[in-house]
Amino acid sequence: MTSIDHTDIAPVGPATSERDVLLLWMIFTGLSVFALVLLWRYGMIDLMVTSDRTYISSVIGALYIATCCHCFMRTRAIAREGAAATRCRALLSTPEGLTALTLDRPRLPDGMVTDHIRNLVTKAKAQGNGRIDQTLLLRALADRLRGSNGFGAFASDTLMKLGLLGTIVGFIIMLAPVATLDAADKAAMRASMGLMSDGMAMAMYTTLAGLIGSILVRIQYYILDAATQRVFSDAVMLTETRVTPVLEARHGG
């Protein structure tokens, strides 16, 4: 049997589209950084940081940066899996590629989709004949592809709640002088108005930071989830149309 070197098979067609998700993430992040630079240039960032005595807005910013790094790592991983799945499809579209399914470990590009195909080969040999039900294996593949994508929902919700926490703290600071307010003492009135203004500014800035951070995180992980779903759909189509019919015919006959 002629061995197949998968390194000689170049990715075709949709391989580039799977990598578009990484480019799309970079474009979105670049626009976000550009907007951040503009805000810093016009002094809005400094004003927000100096107005927030609780540093909640700074915590929101740090968590947002950490979440962006996590999203980048997951997006890059999904882009690699998409490219590997496309190469698998190109390889299994040839007669030589289908012959590789008779091996214990078919020589295919490394990736989760390849692991799923190898599991199907192992199951077909152990099962003998009959229809191959890959429902449980597909569930395992979906869980592996999703990985830690759920961190995006957690981070988005946390950013939103931190913003609300800043709002509550700001209103507490704003309303604290009201109980001791003396209308006859003008100096105390001015000091109280200053504290109320500071509390209101803190509430507004932390709320704004939490809302914007939550929205931006949601958008990033929506792009990631859509790419993950495309890779899973490609894996289902590949195995249902190329792999399981061959394995069922070989072991059933």
Summary of the structure (lengths in Angstrom):
residues: 253
radius of gyration: 27.5
end to end distance: 20.5
largest distance: 99.7
contacts: 788
relative contact order: 0.16
helix: 82%
strand: 0%
